[in-house]
Structures are given as C-alpha cells and as structure tokens.
Amino acid sequence: MDCIFCKIAAGTVPAKLLFEDDEVIAFADIHPQAPVHVLVVPRRHIVSLAQAVRSDDALLARLYGTVAELARTLKLDHGYRTVINTGPDGGQTVDHLHVHLLGGRSMGWPPG
C-alpha cells in the first residue's frame, strides 16, 4: 500500500510517535498549524470519515478517546480543537482517516 499513514503505523516511515496501541497511533504533524498539532490515526486503513460504517463506531470512539487523553497529557487545559477533513472539498490531503488535535494557542472562528 502506498499510504504514508499506513507506513507510519507499520514502522517503515519514521514519525515522532506520541501514542500507540493495537488500534490507534498518534504522532506530531510535520507541518504544524499550531504549537501542538498531533494526528490521531487508526492503524486500519479507512480512506475518510465518508467511508466509515456503523461497524467502525468503536474505532471512531477510540480515536476521540485517544485525543482526549493526549490533550490531558499535553496539558491543553485552556482548550483545543479537533478536526477531521473529509474529501478534497473538506481539505483532506492524505487518504487515510485522521483526527487533527490542535492546541497551544487561541483558535479563531470561522476556521476556514
């Protein structure tokens, strides 16, 4: 598979890992948009949220549970933003479902 996130999950492409278990990995974004910018990614390849199905519900909950745990660990006590870009119009640039955890600064609105 030619997916960069699958390669990171397999350990064949290096990344600054912040969390990993048998279902989820989290690593620093190489093009951070905030002082804290972490990607939380399922190990199993799912192209985007649009391709997730009801049987993925537990994995989706696991992704957000990992985000919450990381936010506490990273001391984002004043708040943070989570983003899932879906499809080209949604700004998705890597075809593998991932949650952006952004923090360490005040976030503006609207976001994009």
trRosetta pair geometry for C-beta under 8 A, 3 or more apart (Angstrom, degrees):
i j d omega theta_ij theta_ji phi_ij phi_ji
1 6 5.0 -13 98 89 132 160
1 7 7.8 -155 90 -51 90 79
1 45 6.7 -125 -163 -67 162 158
3 6 3.9 73 80 8 110 111
3 7 6.7 179 92 -11 57 83
3 45 6.0 137 31 -118 167 123
3 94 7.5 97 -159 -179 84 95
3 95 6.8 -103 -115 79 104 82
3 96 5.2 103 -171 -57 128 127
4 7 5.6 -56 -150 37 33 113
4 8 6.5 36 151 -20 66 102
4 13 6.3 -56 -160 57 72 171
4 94 6.1 -83 50 -136 112 125
4 96 7.6 -142 59 11 68 137
5 8 5.5 -46 -146 34 37 113
5 9 6.3 40 152 -19 65 104
5 39 7.7 -112 -114 137 116 139
5 41 5.1 -142 -167 -162 126 154
5 45 7.9 138 87 -108 103 79
5 94 6.0 107 -26 154 114 136
5 96 4.0 -149 47 84 137 155
5 98 6.5 -144 -110 -61 154 127
6 9 5.6 -53 -147 38 32 114
6 10 6.2 27 153 -15 65 108
6 45 5.5 -9 -80 -76 120 111
6 96 6.6 -159 -35 -102 81 148
7 10 5.7 -56 -143 41 31 108
7 12 4.7 -82 -164 70 84 102
7 13 4.0 60 125 -3 111 115
8 11 7.7 43 179 -71 30 25
8 12 7.9 -94 -68 54 21 63
8 13 5.0 -57 -74 74 62 102
8 14 7.8 -9 -122 112 79 9
8 15 4.6 29 -144 -14 118 137
8 25 6.8 -171 122 106 101 151
8 27 6.4 -103 173 9 139 158
8 41 7.5 67 81 65 124 155
9 25 5.3 -168 -107 3 78 142
9 41 6.8 -122 -66 109 111 121
9 43 4.6 148 -164 -132 138 73
10 13 8.0 66 61 15 87 77
15 27 4.0 10 146 -165 125 156
15 28 7.2 179 176 46 86 70
16 27 5.6 131 73 -163 55 87
16 28 4.1 -1 72 22 120 116
17 20 5.6 -22 -169 -31 130 115
17 25 6.5 -67 -131 -168 103 103
17 26 7.1 99 -161 77 63 54
17 27 5.1 -47 -98 -94 46 93
18 26 4.7 -60 67 106 97 101
18 27 6.1 165 6 -102 85 32
18 28 6.6 106 -35 -44 115 74
18 38 5.9 -56 33 -131 152 128
18 70 6.3 68 127 -130 128 119
18 73 7.9 152 171 99 108 139
18 74 8.0 2 -168 -65 143 114
19 24 7.1 -5 118 114 109 99
19 25 6.8 165 93 -158 66 40
19 26 4.0 29 46 36 100 114
19 40 7.7 0 63 -117 124 91
19 66 6.1 168 113 -164 153 110
19 69 7.4 106 -108 97 156 118
19 70 6.1 -103 -20 -81 140 108
20 24 7.2 -163 -138 98 43 56
20 25 4.5 4 -107 -113 89 80
20 26 7.2 -149 -64 24 57 65
21 24 5.8 24 47 49 92 78
21 25 8.0 -165 28 -75 49 53
22 43 7.2 -84 159 11 39 152
23 42 6.4 -39 166 -144 77 79
23 43 5.8 -139 -164 17 26 107
23 44 7.4 -26 -150 -5 71 98
23 59 6.2 -143 -180 -125 127 89
23 62 5.6 -6 107 136 139 159
24 40 6.4 2 -175 -176 115 88
24 41 6.9 148 -157 78 66 42
24 42 5.9 -48 -99 -107 69 47
24 43 6.7 -114 -71 -21 19 84
24 59 7.9 160 -66 -160 98 79
24 62 5.7 -161 -39 136 133 109
24 63 6.1 174 -115 -95 131 59
24 66 5.1 -140 131 -50 155 160
25 40 7.7 179 92 -149 40 48
25 41 5.4 -20 64 64 83 95
25 43 6.2 90 -13 -74 99 82
26 38 5.4 22 178 171 105 117
26 39 6.7 177 -148 87 59 47
26 40 4.6 -14 -100 -102 98 72
26 41 7.1 159 -89 17 44 73
26 66 6.1 -174 -48 155 128 124
26 70 5.9 -129 159 -80 168 148
26 101 7.7 8 -152 14 123 132
27 38 6.9 162 84 -154 21 76
27 39 5.9 -16 62 57 72 92
27 41 7.6 -22 20 12 94 118
28 32 7.2 -38 180 -70 91 112
28 37 6.9 75 -161 82 67 71
28 38 6.1 -53 -99 -104 43 66
28 39 7.8 47 140 14 7 82
29 32 5.1 131 79 -84 104 61
29 33 7.3 -23 97 3 153 79
29 37 4.1 -58 33 125 125 108
29 38 6.7 -146 -19 -98 86 13
29 39 5.4 108 -76 -30 84 100
29 100 7.1 22 -63 -130 140 94
32 35 7.4 46 155 -132 138 8
32 36 7.8 -137 -152 148 128 8
32 37 3.7 165 -136 31 83 134
33 37 5.5 115 36 -100 66 144
33 100 7.8 9 40 -174 123 140
33 102 6.2 -38 82 -119 98 129
34 37 5.1 135 49 -62 79 94
34 81 7.9 147 -37 39 160 108
34 102 4.2 106 15 -166 145 93
34 103 6.1 121 131 41 141 18
34 104 5.5 142 153 53 97 98
34 105 5.5 -148 -151 31 95 107
34 107 7.7 -30 -98 -86 138 92
35 103 7.2 -62 68 103 87 53
35 104 3.0 -110 68 121 113 145
35 105 5.7 124 1 -27 105 98
36 74 5.6 106 -136 165 148 144
36 76 6.4 -114 57 -81 160 117
36 80 7.3 -55 84 -121 127 118
36 101 7.0 -48 134 121 103 90
36 102 6.7 143 90 -159 74 33
36 103 4.3 -14 62 64 123 82
36 104 4.2 136 0 -22 91 119
37 100 6.7 -23 -160 -164 83 97
37 101 7.2 158 -150 81 33 59
37 102 5.5 9 -105 -106 75 74
38 70 6.0 -123 89 157 164 150
38 74 7.5 -149 -24 -49 139 157
38 100 7.5 140 76 -160 47 47
38 101 4.3 -11 60 57 97 110
39 98 4.8 -4 -169 178 103 131
39 99 7.2 143 -158 71 52 46
39 100 6.2 -27 -100 -99 66 57
39 101 7.7 -163 -75 17 19 81
40 63 5.4 132 126 -163 116 82
40 66 5.2 157 -151 99 133 121
40 67 5.3 -111 -5 -70 162 83
40 70 7.1 -154 -76 3 122 150
40 98 6.5 149 70 -163 44 73
40 99 4.4 -18 59 59 102 101
40 101 6.2 62 -18 -22 110 112
41 63 8.0 35 -96 -123 6 109
41 96 6.5 30 -151 130 116 113
41 97 7.2 142 -142 95 67 64
41 98 4.5 -23 -92 -107 85 97
41 99 7.8 -161 -66 24 45 67
42 45 7.9 -172 96 -70 99 15
42 46 6.0 33 60 14 138 110
42 59 5.5 38 -113 175 135 121
42 62 7.8 89 -101 83 93 115
42 63 6.4 -61 -57 -74 88 112
42 97 6.0 18 21 79 109 112
44 59 7.1 -61 43 -135 124 155
45 96 6.0 -74 -138 -122 75 99
46 51 5.6 -177 -176 90 83 109
46 52 5.8 45 179 -81 144 76
46 56 6.6 74 -98 -124 154 150
46 59 8.0 138 -19 113 145 145
46 96 7.1 94 64 -157 50 57
46 97 4.3 -4 85 -1 101 127
47 50 7.5 -47 92 64 102 88
47 51 4.5 71 48 8 99 151
47 95 5.0 -25 -152 177 82 92
47 96 6.9 -65 -129 -91 30 35
47 97 6.9 64 87 -38 23 82
48 51 5.5 97 53 9 64 96
48 52 7.8 -100 109 -19 44 85
48 86 4.8 117 173 -141 122 77
48 87 6.1 101 170 -47 172 62
48 92 5.9 -18 -110 -126 124 171
48 95 6.8 -65 -46 -148 93 64
48 97 5.6 142 -129 -81 23 77
49 52 5.4 -34 -155 5 46 120
49 84 5.3 75 -41 147 136 137
49 86 4.7 -68 42 -96 105 127
49 97 6.0 115 -56 -123 57 109
50 86 5.4 126 -29 -176 97 119
50 87 6.2 44 -15 -46 144 108
51 97 7.7 -130 57 -53 99 114
52 56 4.4 -115 -161 74 91 150
52 60 6.3 71 -166 -66 152 124
52 97 6.8 73 -58 -92 109 153
53 56 5.5 105 55 1 55 103
54 57 5.9 -7 -172 -32 51 110
56 59 4.9 -59 -167 47 71 115
56 60 5.7 75 134 -28 89 100
57 60 5.7 -56 -147 36 31 111
57 61 6.4 30 155 -17 65 105
58 61 5.7 -53 -150 37 33 112
58 62 6.3 38 149 -24 64 105
59 62 5.3 -50 -148 33 34 117
59 63 6.7 43 150 -25 64 97
60 63 5.6 -44 -153 25 35 115
60 64 6.9 22 153 -7 63 103
61 64 6.0 -61 -151 43 34 103
61 65 6.1 38 151 -22 68 108
62 65 5.5 -52 -142 38 31 114
62 66 6.3 36 156 -21 63 104
63 66 5.9 -59 -156 34 27 111
63 67 6.6 31 147 -22 63 103
63 97 7.9 -79 -92 136 159 113
63 99 5.4 132 163 -9 116 133
64 67 5.2 -42 -146 30 41 118
64 68 6.5 43 154 -19 66 100
64 82 7.4 47 -122 -160 87 167
64 99 7.0 158 -81 -95 62 170
65 68 5.8 -51 -150 35 33 111
65 69 6.4 33 152 -17 65 106
66 69 5.6 -54 -146 38 33 112
66 70 6.2 32 155 -18 66 107
67 70 5.9 -59 -148 39 28 109
67 71 6.3 32 154 -24 64 106
67 82 5.7 38 -175 -103 155 129
67 99 5.7 -69 -71 117 130 142
67 101 5.2 178 -142 -83 93 120
68 71 5.7 -51 -147 31 30 114
68 72 6.8 29 153 -16 62 102
69 72 5.9 -56 -156 35 32 109
69 73 6.3 29 150 -17 66 109
70 73 5.4 -56 -144 41 35 112
70 74 5.8 21 160 -9 70 112
70 101 6.0 77 94 118 131 177
71 74 6.1 -60 -137 48 25 102
71 76 4.4 -74 -162 50 80 122
71 80 5.2 -135 -126 18 120 150
71 101 6.5 -138 -69 -162 89 128
71 103 6.7 118 -130 -34 89 157
72 75 7.5 27 177 -75 33 36
72 76 7.7 -74 -62 39 22 80
74 103 6.9 126 112 69 129 136
76 79 6.7 -76 156 90 93 16
76 80 4.3 23 157 -51 146 120
76 103 3.9 -17 -128 171 130 163
76 104 6.9 -74 -110 -50 93 60
79 103 7.0 -174 109 -127 47 103
79 107 7.6 -112 120 12 116 110
80 101 6.1 8 162 -172 136 80
80 102 6.2 159 -170 81 84 47
80 103 3.5 -44 -109 -77 99 115
81 100 7.7 -1 108 107 88 98
81 101 7.8 155 81 -156 50 38
81 102 4.6 -16 61 63 96 104
81 103 7.0 172 19 -70 64 66
81 107 4.9 100 -39 -89 131 166
81 111 7.4 146 -166 -104 152 135
82 99 5.6 -12 -165 -177 103 109
82 100 6.7 152 -157 78 47 60
82 101 6.0 -14 -101 -99 77 61
82 102 7.6 178 -82 21 28 78
83 99 7.2 144 69 -163 41 59
83 100 4.2 -11 57 53 95 114
83 102 6.8 22 2 -2 111 118
83 111 7.4 -174 -98 164 128 159
84 97 7.3 -3 -150 -160 114 81
84 98 7.4 169 -126 87 76 41
84 99 5.5 -40 -77 -103 88 68
84 100 7.4 -178 -74 13 37 79
85 90 4.7 157 -170 131 66 94
85 91 4.1 -91 -141 82 132 87
85 92 4.1 172 119 -70 99 65
85 93 7.5 20 99 -2 148 69
85 100 7.5 43 -12 -11 94 121
86 90 4.2 29 58 56 55 168
86 92 5.7 28 -126 -39 10 131
87 90 4.8 84 58 16 75 107
87 92 5.6 90 30 25 14 124
88 91 7.9 65 180 -53 29 15
88 92 6.7 -76 -69 54 29 84
91 112 6.9 -62 -47 -172 147 170
92 95 7.0 84 144 -89 118 51
94 98 6.8 20 78 10 118 133
102 107 6.9 98 109 -90 118 125
107 111 7.2 -10 172 -100 110 97
108 111 7.2 144 87 -98 72 49
